Structures are given as C-alpha cells and as structure tokens.
Amino acid sequence: MSSEEKVLLRRKANVRSGRLRATGTFILTDRKISFHYRAGRRIDISVESIKGLETRGVIFKKMAVSTDEREYVVYLKGVENVVGLLNALRNKR
C-alpha cells in the first residue's frame, strides 16, 4: 500500500476463489481491496477493475466481487456495509 492510500476498513475474513480457500485480513482502502493471507501472500483488486459486486446468502451473508479474470467470495462481518462503501467508491471514480 502506498502512503497516499487511506485505509477505510480492516477485518478478519475468509476468501474463496476457484481452488483458493484462505483465512486472513481484508483491507479496504480508497483505491483497492487487499486480502493478506499465508505468510505475506496477498490479493489486490483495484476499485476500477471490479466489474460486479453483490451480497449473497440469507443467514450467512457474503460478498461476491467479480473482475475480468475471477470471482472472489468474501466472508466477513458487516458485509452489507462493505458493499455499500465499495459501491460509493466505484461511483465516485
């Protein structure tokens, strides 16, 4: 993360994408989503590259983030608020 980025949210989360199933830290900045897991590995998704964003599930809510290459399903607390914040960031750009 650059010094110009503002961290808006940091939470423990689980991510699934294809064969990847990982537990780590979800970080939302004003420019990207970052998921840090397993000894320094991470996934970075810029706000501009998000093609689809939705909330799934009834009892156990999760967030689906789609890019041109992949779909990531993120399990974290307060998912509706995170989706709202991400939509606001996407509309701002």
N, C-alpha and C positions, 0 to 999 in steps of 0.2 A: 504494500500500500504506500502510496506517495504521501508526502507531508501535506499536500493540498487537499487530500480527501478527508471528509468528515465521517466518522463512524456514527451511524444513526442507531444501530442495534447490534447486540452481541448476545447470542444464546446457544445453549447446547441443542443439538439437533441430530437427526438421522437422515441420510440421503440414500436414495436408490436410483440407479440408472443402469439399465442393462444388467450386467453381472455384478456391478459395484453395489455393495451394501456396506455403508460406513457410518460410524458414530463419530461426531466431532463438534466443532464450533462453527456456527453460522454467523457470518458478519455481513451486515448490510451497510454500505457507505452511500454517499450521494452519487457515486458513479458506477458501482458494481455490487454484485453478490459474490461473496467469497466463502468457501467452505473448507476448513482446515481439518485434516484427519491424518492419522498414522504417521507419526514422526516426520513432520514437515511437508507432507503431500497436501496439495490443495487444488480446488476447482475454482476458477474465476469466471464469472459471466458478467459482461458489461451490460448496463441497463439498455443500451442501444441494440444489443444482439438478442434481446428477449422478444420472441415472436408471439408467444402465447403464455397466459398466466391465469390460473384458475384455482379455486378451492374445491377439494374433493372430500367425500366422506360425510357421514351424518354424525356419528358418535365420535369417532376418532378423525378429526379434520387433518388434512394435509394440503400442501401447496404443490401444484404441478407447474413447472417452469419449462417452456419449450424454446429451443433455439433451432437454427437450421440443421445442426448436426445431431442433437439429442434431446431427450426429455428427462428432466430430473424431478423426482418426487421427494419433497422435503417434509419431514415430520418435526414440528416444533410447537411450543406453546404460543397461543395468541396468533394463530395463522391468519385469521381474518384481518387483523390489524396490519400484519406484514404485507398481505396482498394489497390492502388499501394504500399503504405507504409506497409500495413499488409502483402501483398504477399512477399515483400522483407524480412520482419521479419520471415515469415514462411519458406522461402527458406534458410535463414541464419541458422536455427536450424537443 
